[in-house]
């Protein structure tokens, strides 16, 4: 941090399709100065926002940074993250935190043992619809939660080359499901297909259970011409539906809950009730993510996805792939999130 101004010095590693958006937000973020960007390919598109473009992480560290955003390919997250941790630099790592469970564990240990703030860019946590949904679930507006269903479908994104749809996309749904419900996965069963000729899977269907017994279902693919980002949470009092493309949240109430006599409150069925679409302030999720991480580095907030939570998501993703490969339901320990 620059002592005279109180400004955090930030760096960026990776200037690809996601890195360019991080550069844009960092360059305009209050209380932060983007001091350098690392990309061996240079900045042929002019995305670095005027910051010097460097070839190595070591060159960035030589400039002196308080934290860095890691937006390079997933396979490089561990290598880059360990260098930052060893240098005492905080880090916001794009999701998934690493491409293997062991790699994610090594990153958790490296940052935690040094007392460094580190987070994972699970940006759906900053989507206005899901933030509102989580708040309402925490307030008990749905009563008992029965089921979470997500659908994340669309055409293949040419930015992805090193992982399949489970690690790239399903990790969004795994993280958001645990985050909005406050629960962890205890089992998962999945099927995958690969239809596009790439070495990784491009479609997955998974069902599972959370630590409180809630059922989950995820459908994720790169094979649909329809782009869909759908999350529904069904419970005692009705159903919340979040569209994270438009950041809309809708509630469909169960009229039967409200109208039954107190003596007959035992569950007997559901009835269609009122539908409410909530008016939600719609700020850019990436900006919210950066503001929350900046505040965490400053010790003002802890509202980030921690590396340990990111590790849990990688563990569940690995279980999805294991189940698809073996045909078995995979059990997880259901340990509480850290």
C-alpha positions in Angstrom: 0.0 0.0 0.0 1.2 3.5 -0.8 1.7 5.1 2.6 1.0 8.6 1.4 -2.3 7.9 -0.3 -3.6 4.8 1.4 -4.0 3.3 -2.1 -3.7 -0.5 -2.5 -1.3 -1.6 -5.3 -2.8 -4.3 -7.4 -1.5 -6.5 -10.1 -3.2 -8.8 -12.7 -1.9 -12.1 -14.1 -3.6 -13.0 -17.4 -5.0 -10.7 -20.0 -7.4 -13.0 -21.7 -11.2 -12.9 -22.1 -11.7 -12.7 -18.3 -8.5 -10.9 -17.5 -9.5 -7.9 -19.7 -12.6 -7.4 -17.6 -10.6 -7.6 -14.4 -8.2 -5.0 -15.8 -11.1 -2.6 -16.7 -12.6 -2.9 -13.2 -9.2 -2.6 -11.4 -8.3 0.5 -13.3 -11.4 2.3 -12.1 -11.7 0.8 -8.6 -11.7 3.3 -5.8 -8.7 3.0 -3.5 -6.8 0.7 -5.8 -4.0 1.4 -8.4 -3.4 -1.2 -11.1 0.4 -1.2 -11.3 1.1 -4.0 -13.7 -0.3 -6.8 -15.8 1.5 -10.1 -16.5 0.9 -11.8 -19.9 3.7 -13.5 -21.9 1.6 -12.8 -25.1 1.6 -9.1 -24.5 -1.3 -6.7 -24.9 -2.1 -6.9 -28.6 -5.7 -5.8 -27.9 -5.0 -2.8 -25.7 -6.8 -4.3 -22.6 -4.2 -3.4 -20.0 -5.7 0.1 -19.3 -2.3 1.7 -19.6 -0.6 -0.4 -17.0 2.8 -1.8 -17.9 2.6 -5.3 -19.4 5.1 -7.8 -18.0 6.3 -11.2 -19.0 6.6 -12.9 -15.6 5.1 -12.9 -12.1 8.6 -12.1 -10.7 8.6 -8.8 -12.6 5.2 -7.9 -11.1 6.4 -8.7 -7.6 9.4 -6.5 -8.1 7.0 -3.6 -8.6 5.6 -4.1 -5.2 1.9 -5.2 -4.9 -0.5 -5.7 -2.1 -2.6 -8.2 -4.0 -3.0 -9.7 -7.4 -5.8 -11.1 -9.5 -5.0 -14.5 -11.0 -6.9 -14.8 -14.3 -4.5 -17.1 -16.3 -5.5 -20.6 -17.5 -6.7 -22.9 -14.7 -3.7 -25.2 -15.0 -1.4 -22.3 -14.0 -3.4 -21.1 -11.0 -1.4 -23.2 -8.5 2.0 -22.2 -9.8 1.1 -18.5 -9.9 -0.7 -18.6 -6.6 2.2 -20.3 -4.7 4.6 -17.6 -6.0 2.3 -14.9 -4.7 1.8 -16.5 -1.3 5.6 -17.0 -0.9 6.0 -13.3 -1.6 3.4 -12.4 1.0 0.9 -11.1 -1.6 -2.8 -11.5 -1.2 -4.7 -13.0 -4.2 -8.0 -13.2 -5.8 -7.9 -16.4 -8.0 -10.4 -16.9 -10.8 -12.5 -20.0 -10.4 -11.9 -22.9 -10.2 -9.2 -22.2 -7.7 -7.1 -25.0 -9.2 -7.5 -27.8 -11.7 -6.9 -30.6 -9.1 -8.0 -31.2 -5.5 -4.4 -31.5 -4.4 -3.4 -28.3 -6.1 -6.3 -26.5 -4.4 -5.2 -27.9 -1.0 -1.7 -26.7 -1.5 -2.9 -23.2 -2.3 -5.2 -23.2 0.8 -2.2 -24.2 3.0 0.1 -21.6 1.4 -2.1 -18.7 2.0 -3.6 -19.7 5.3 -0.3 -20.5 7.0 0.9 -17.0 6.1 -2.3 -15.3 7.2 -2.9 -13.8 3.8 -6.3 -12.8 2.4 -7.1 -15.0 -0.6 -10.4 -15.6 -2.4 -11.9 -17.3 -5.4 -13.7 -15.5 -8.2 -17.0 -17.4 -7.9 -18.8 -14.4 -9.4 -22.3 -15.7 -9.0 -22.1 -14.9 -5.3 -22.1 -11.2 -6.5 -25.1 -11.6 -8.8 -27.9 -9.4 -7.5 -30.6 -12.0 -7.9 -28.6 -14.6 -5.9 -27.5 -12.2 -3.2 -31.2 -11.3 -2.7 -32.2 -15.0 -2.8 -29.6 -15.9 -0.1 -30.7 -13.1 2.2 -34.4 -14.3 1.9 -33.4 -17.9 2.5 -31.4 -16.8 5.6 -34.5 -14.9 6.8 -36.6 -18.1 6.6 -38.9 -16.7 3.9 -39.2 -20.1 2.2 -39.5 -22.2 5.3 -38.0 -25.7 5.0 -35.9 -26.0 1.7 -36.6 -29.1 -0.3 -34.7 -28.8 -3.6 -32.3 -26.7 -5.6 -32.3 -27.0 -9.4 -29.8 -25.3 -11.7 -29.5 -25.2 -15.5 -26.5 -23.5 -17.1 -26.6 -24.1 -20.9 -25.3 -22.4 -24.0 -22.9 -22.6 -26.9 -19.2 -23.5 -26.5 -17.1 -20.5 -25.4 -13.9 -20.5 -27.5 -12.0 -19.0 -24.6 -11.9 -22.4 -22.9 -9.2 -25.0 -23.9 -7.9 -26.6 -20.7 -10.9 -27.9 -18.8 -14.3 -29.4 -19.5 -17.7 -28.1 -18.7 -17.7 -29.6 -15.1 -14.7 -27.5 -14.0 -15.5 -24.4 -16.0 -19.2 -24.1 -15.6 -20.6 -26.6 -13.1 -18.3 -25.1 -10.5 -20.5 -22.0 -10.6 -23.6 -24.1 -9.7 -21.8 -26.1 -7.1 -20.6 -23.0 -5.3 -23.8 -21.0 -5.5 -25.9 -23.9 -4.3 -23.8 -24.4 -1.2 -23.6 -20.6 -0.7 -27.2 -19.7 -0.9 -28.3 -22.6 1.2 -25.5 -22.6 3.7 -25.1 -26.3 3.3 -22.4 -28.7 1.9 -22.7 -31.6 -0.5 -22.9 -35.1 1.0 -23.4 -37.1 -2.2 -23.4 -36.7 -6.0 -24.2 -38.9 -9.0 -23.5 -37.7 -12.5 -23.4 -38.6 -16.2 -21.4 -36.8 -18.8 -21.1 -36.8 -22.6 -18.6 -35.5 -25.1 -20.1 -34.7 -28.5 -17.9 -32.0 -29.9 -14.6 -33.8 -30.4 -12.7 -32.0 -27.7 -10.8 -34.0 -25.1 -13.1 -33.0 -22.2 -16.8 -33.5 -21.4 -19.2 -30.9 -22.8 -22.4 -31.9 -21.0 -23.1 -33.1 -17.5 -26.3 -34.0 -15.6 -25.9 -34.4 -11.8 -28.1 -35.1 -8.8 -27.1 -34.9 -5.2 -27.9 -34.2 -1.6 -26.9 -31.5 0.8 -26.0 -31.8 4.5 -29.6 -30.9 5.6 -31.2 -33.4 3.2 -32.0 -30.9 0.4 -32.0 -32.5 -3.1 -30.0 -30.8 -5.8 -30.0 -31.2 -9.6 -27.6 -29.6 -12.1 -27.8 -29.6 -15.9 -24.8 -28.0 -17.5 -23.6 -28.0 -21.1 -21.9 -26.3 -24.0 -24.2 -28.0 -26.6 -27.3 -25.8 -26.5 -28.0 -22.9 -28.8 -30.2 -21.5 -26.0 -28.2 -19.6 -23.3 -29.8 -20.3 -20.0 -28.7 -19.4 -16.4 -31.5 -20.7 -14.1 -31.6 -21.4 -10.4 -34.7 -22.5 -8.5 -35.1 -23.2 -4.8 -38.3 -25.0 -3.8 -39.5 -25.2 -0.2 -42.3 -25.2 2.2 -43.7 -21.8 1.3 -43.1 -21.8 -2.4 -40.4 -21.5 -5.0 -37.8 -18.8 -5.8 -36.5 -18.6 -9.4 -33.4 -16.6 -10.2 -32.4 -15.7 -13.7 -28.7 -14.7 -13.4 -28.5 -13.5 -17.0 -31.1 -10.8 -16.3 -30.5 -10.7 -12.5 -34.2 -11.2 -11.9 -35.6 -12.9 -8.8 -39.2 -14.2 -8.8 -41.2 -15.8 -6.0 -44.1 -18.2 -6.6 -45.9 -18.7 -3.4 -47.6 -21.9 -2.1 -51.1 -20.7 -1.4 -51.9 -23.9 0.6 -49.5 -23.0 3.3 -51.1 -19.7 4.0 -54.7 -20.8 3.8 -54.8 -24.1 5.8 -56.2 -24.0 9.4 -53.6 -24.1 12.1 -54.8 -27.5 13.1 -54.2 -28.8 9.6 -50.8 -27.4 9.0 -49.4 -30.8 8.3 -48.2 -30.9 4.6 -51.0 -32.0 2.3 -50.0 -30.6 -1.0 -49.4 -27.3 -2.8 -51.6 -24.7 -4.6 -50.6 -21.9 -7.0 -50.4 -18.6 -5.2 -49.2 -15.1 -5.9 -46.1 -14.4 -8.0 -43.8 -11.6 -7.1 -40.9 -10.2 -9.1 -38.6 -8.3 -6.8 -37.1 -4.9 -7.7 -33.4 -5.4 -7.1 -30.6 -2.8 -7.6 -28.5 -4.3 -10.5 -24.8 -3.5 -10.0 -22.2 -5.2 -12.1 -21.2 -8.4 -10.3 -17.5 -8.2 -11.2 -17.3 -4.7 -9.7 -19.1 -6.0 -6.5 -16.6 -8.9 -6.4 -13.6 -6.5 -6.6 -15.1 -4.1 -4.0 -15.6 -7.0 -1.5 -12.1 -8.4 -2.1 -10.5 -4.9 -1.7 -12.4 -4.5 1.6 -11.3 -7.9 2.7 -7.6 -7.0 2.1 -8.2 -3.8 4.1 -9.8 -5.9 6.9 -13.2 -4.2 6.5 -15.1 -7.2 5.3 -15.0 -11.0 5.1 -17.7 -11.4 2.5 -15.6 -13.3 -0.1 -15.4 -16.9 -1.3 -12.4 -18.2 0.6 -9.8 -20.5 -0.8 -11.1 -23.2 1.5 -14.6 -22.8 0.1 -13.1 -22.9 -3.4 -11.4 -26.1 -2.4 -14.7 -27.6 -1.4 -16.1 -26.8 -4.8 -13.2 -28.4 -6.6 -13.7 -31.5 -4.4 -17.4 -31.7 -5.4 -16.4 -31.2 -9.1 -13.9 -34.0 -8.8 -16.7 -36.2 -7.3 -18.9 -35.4 -10.3 -16.3 -36.6 -12.7 -15.5 -39.7 -10.6 -19.2 -40.6 -10.6 -19.5 -40.1 -14.3 -16.5 -42.3 -14.9 -17.5 -45.1 -12.5 -21.3 -45.0 -12.6 -21.4 -44.9 -8.8 -22.8 -42.4 -6.4 -19.9 -40.6 -4.7 -20.1 -39.8 -1.0 -18.6 -36.6 0.4 -17.9 -35.9 4.1 -20.3 -33.0 4.3 -17.8 -31.0 6.4 -18.8 -27.5 7.2 -17.4 -24.8 4.9 -14.5 -22.8 6.3 
